């Protein structure tokens, strides 16, 4: 195998690794957005419960 072939193969591997990393980042960003939405909804619900006095006793 020539040096050029080795470098070409290495470049393809790095490209595949980069694409996989980008896909993971995108998935994690979607997950973070969903979790932020859930947190905001929980906070809103808790505020409403506090205002209305419907907090369960511990």
C-alpha positions in Angstrom: 0.0 0.0 0.0 1.4 3.4 -1.0 1.8 6.3 1.4 -0.9 8.1 -0.6 -3.3 5.2 -0.1 -2.6 5.2 3.6 -3.2 8.9 3.9 -6.4 8.7 1.9 -7.7 5.9 4.1 -6.8 7.8 7.3 -8.6 10.9 5.9 -11.7 8.8 5.3 -11.5 7.4 8.8 -11.2 10.9 10.3 -14.1 12.1 8.2 -16.3 9.2 9.4 -15.3 9.9 13.0 -16.1 13.6 12.5 -19.5 12.8 11.0 -20.3 10.4 13.9 -19.2 13.1 16.5 -21.4 15.7 14.8 -24.4 13.3 14.8 -23.8 12.7 18.6 -23.6 16.4 19.2 -26.9 17.0 17.3 -28.6 14.2 19.3 -27.4 15.6 22.6 -28.5 19.1 21.6 -32.0 17.8 20.9 -32.0 16.0 24.2 -30.8 19.1 26.1 -33.6 21.1 24.4 -36.2 18.6 25.4 -34.9 18.5 29.0 -34.9 22.3 29.2 -38.5 22.3 28.0 -39.4 19.7 30.6 -37.7 21.8 33.3 -39.5 24.9 32.3 -42.8 23.1 32.4 -42.0 21.7 35.8 -41.1 25.1 37.2 -44.3 26.6 35.7 -46.4 23.8 37.3 -44.6 24.2 40.7 -45.2 28.0 40.6 -48.9 27.4 39.9 -49.2 24.9 42.7 -47.5 27.3 45.1 -49.8 30.1 44.2 -52.9 27.9 44.5 -51.7 26.3 47.7 -51.9 22.7 46.4 -48.5 21.5 47.5 -48.7 17.9 48.8 -47.6 17.5 52.5 -44.4 15.6 53.0 
